[in-house]
Amino acid sequence: ETQVSFARCSLRLEPLSGDGQELVSHSVEIRPRPAERTARRDFFGTLTESVLIETAHRSLRIDSRSRVAVAREPRARDAASPPWESVRDHAFEALSLDAASPVGYVFASALVPVLRPVTAYASASFAPGGGILAGAADLMRRIRGDFKYDPKATVISTPLRDVFEKRHGV
């Protein structure tokens, strides 16, 4: 109901080129116009724009437009893929910390702790010796059916345990 006196935003809106897609064009328009706008590439190569809006405002509009050329055939969800156990083992053996390394996704964090109920739920999609792609597709299908997307139910700091128990949120 009242105006926001200023806003500081970090935007990651530009699609990356690679893996069968090429960025043809990209633009971002922001209203009200930022007093300061800087861009950098983050660790993963993603364009990150920092904007500072010093004008008091009731609404903020960010329009991002991209044109991407896609030249790849989607893999069938039942396509052959390595057994999930070999992918797991490879991830735990990784020695690199570069952007392509799985190390950043292997260990628990404050926002994503290891919880037995969540592990048991995910494990049901990964039969011994099963392909990683089939397991991931099954897990996504189950999540879509078992959980409700509800942007009012959670925020970024909502504990994973709460989201999992409620079966709805973002």
N, C-alpha and C positions, 0 to 999 in steps of 0.2 A: 504493500500500500504506500510505503514511503520510498523516496528515491534512494538509490545506491550512490554513495558519494564517489567511489572509485572501484575499479575491478582490476585484478591481475589474473591473467589466464595463461595456461600452457596448452597449446594446440598441437595435436598430431593428426593431421588430416590428409596429408599428401600420400597417395598410394606409391609403393615402391615398384620399380621395374625389376624384372627377373622372373625366372621359373615360368616362362610362357606368357608373360604379360609385359607390356611396355607403356609407360606413362607418356601420353601424347601432349596433354596440357593440364594445367591445374591453376586455380585461382581461389583466393579467399577474400571476401568482402566482410568488413566488420562495421557495425553501426551501434553506438556512436563510434566515430573514428578514433583509433588509439593515439595517445600522445607519444607512445613509444612502441616500437615493434622490431624485435630482433629475431633472427633465425639461426639455427645451428643444426648439425646432424648429431644425433645421439649415438650411443654405443652400438646400436643395431643398424645404424644408417638411416633411421627415420628422421625426416625433417621435423624439428620441434620449433614452433614459433612461440615466443614469449611476448605477450601484449599487455600494455598498461593503459587503462582508460581512466582519465582524470576528470572527465565530464560527468556531472551528476546525471543519472538516468533511471528510468523505470523499467526499461526493457533493453535487452542486449540481443542483437541479431548477428549471427555468424553464418554466412552463406559460403559453402565450400563446393566448388564445381571441378570435376575431374573427368578427363576423357582417357580411357585406358583401352589399348588394343590387346585383345586376348587371342593367342594362337596356341591353344593346347586342348587336347581332349581330356575330359574329366575321367579319372580312373573309376572303374566300377567298384562299388563298395565290397563286392565279393572277390575282387582281384587278388591274385596271389601276393603275399607279402611275408616278410620274415616272421618267425615265431616271436611273440611278444617277449619271451624270456631272453632271447638273444639281443633284442633292442634294449631291454633293461640292463643286461650285463654290459653291453657296449657303453651305455650311459654312465654306469658306475666306474668304468675303466677309463673314462675320458681324462686326459691330462691337460687339455687346453682350457683357457678361460676366455677365448675369443667369442664373438657374437654368435657363431654357429654351434658352439659347444652346448650340450644339454645340461651342463653342470648347474646353471641357474635355475633349473626346473626339477632337480632331483631331490633336494632337501627341503625339509619343513621350514616354514617361516612363521612370523608372528600372525600374519593374516591367514595363512594356510597351514595349520598344524596337521599332523597325522592323527586321525581319529578312527578308532576301530569300526564304528558303524559306517563311515564313509568308505573306508577300505573294503569292508565286506560288500557294500553295495557295488562298488566298481569291479571287484573281483569276479562277480557273477557274469560279467561280460567277457572275461579272459580265461577261457578253458585252457588247460595245459596243452602246449604245443600249437595253440591257435594263432592265426596271423594277427599281427598288430593292427592292420587296417580293419579287418572284420571286427575285432574287439572294440576298437574305437568307434566304429559305426554303430555297433550294438549299444554301447554305452550312451552315445548321443541320442539314439532312438529312445532308450529307456528314460533318460533325463527329460526329454521333450514330453513324454507321456506321463511321467510321475511328478513333475514339478510344474508350477504355474508361474509364468512371468508376471510379476506384479511390482512395478516401479515404486509403489508407495510402501511396500512391506519391509524393505531393507535399505541401508546406506552402505558405503564402502567399509565402514568400521564394524558392521554387524558381524558378530562371530560366526564362523563357518558352522559350528554346532547348532546355532539357532536357525540358520538358513536351512540346514539339512533336516532338522526336526519339523519345521513349519512346511517344508516342501514348496515354498514360494518366495519370490523376491527377484533380485536382479543378479 
